[in-house]
Amino acid sequence: MADEHMKKDEELSPELRAVARKGGTEPAFTGKYWNEHEEGMYHCAICGTELFSSETKFDSSTGWPSFTNPVNLEHIELRKDTNYGMERTEVICETCGAHLGHVFDENGGKRYCINSICLDLKKK
């Protein structure tokens, strides 16, 4: 799968390490993909696993890239997150364990709210 592209933790920028390995969140409206409209496939920035297609990306006005669903449910893991006094569902890359963001139930569907720093867009 994507293991040949796996970056070692010491190769990660401090910003990517803080989000992907320590469960942080990049500030809203600052990530490179929150307002991206190019077509392509979003991969995990650490291991290269395909995560989300631009076909499912939408403007949620939240300041983070938002998707209706992953390209393959087997590429992500969902975990209960009760940090900060909230109950949310964390989205994890199944291949490398990177924290990607959270998924929310909204308007009868899902909103995968993902940190740009954890993504790498391979444009069509």
N, C-alpha and C positions, 0 to 999 in steps of 0.2 A: 504494500500500500504506500504510505507516505514516509515510512521509517528512514529511507535513505536521505530524506531532506530534513531530518530532525536536527534542530539546533540544540547545542548544549547550553545549560543554564548560564554558564560564564560568557557565552556569546550574546546573550540577550542584553538589550539596552536597559538601563535602570528603570525607565518608564514601562517597558514591556514586562519586565520582571515584577514590578509593583502591581500590575493589573493581572497578568496571566498566572503568576505563581503565588501572589499574596492576596488575591481576590479584590483588588482595588477597582476603581472606576475612573476613567478619564473624564475631565470636565465636559459638560454638555457643550455642543457647538464648537468643539476644538479639534476633534478627530478628522483624519484625512478623508473619511468616507461618509460622514453624516449627510453631505449634500452631493454625493457622487451619483451621476446618472448614466455612466458608461455601461455597456453590456459586458457581461463576463461572469466568471465564477470566483466566488470569495473562498479562499483557502485559509487554514490556520497558519498564522504567522510563525509558529514554532515548528510544526511538523509537516505542513503542506497538505494536510487532509482537506478534501473538498467539503465545504460546510454549507454555503448558501449560494443560490443563483441570483443574478441581478433581476431575473424575471419575477422573483418573489419579494423584491425590495420595494418599500414604499415610504413616502414622507409621513412620518408620525408626528412631526413638529416637536419631538422630544430632545433633539440635538445629538442623537446617536443613530447609527444605521439600524433600520428596523426591517424585519423580514416576516412573511406569513408562515413560512416553514423551512426546515433545513432540506438540503438536497437528498439526504438519506438519514433517517432517524437513527440508524446504527452508527453514525459518525459522531453522535452527541450523547451525552449522559445528562440526565436531569436530576438535580438534588434539591432537597428541601433546605432553604436558607432562612434562618431566624435571626440573623445579625441585625443590629440597629433597631431592635424592637419591632421588626416587620416580619411577616411571613411571605416569602417569595420563593420562586423556583429558579435555581441557578442553572446555567447552561455551561457544560464542561465539554471540551474536546475529548472524545473517547480514546483517541490514539495517544495523546501526550498528557492528558490531565489538565490542560490549561483552562483557567477560568475565562469564559468568553463574555458573559453578561447574564441576563435574566430573561425569562419568558413570562408573559402576562396574558391572562384571558381578557379579551377585549372585543366588544361588539360581535359576539358569537364566533370569534376566531382567536387566533394566537398572534401575539406581537413578540417576536424574538428581538430583544433590545441588546445589541452587541457592541462592544467596545471596538472602535476602528483600529486601535493599536494591535489588536489580536488577529486582525484580518490582513490578507494579502490578495488584492484583486488581480486576477489574470484576465485582462481584457480580451474580448473577441477580436 
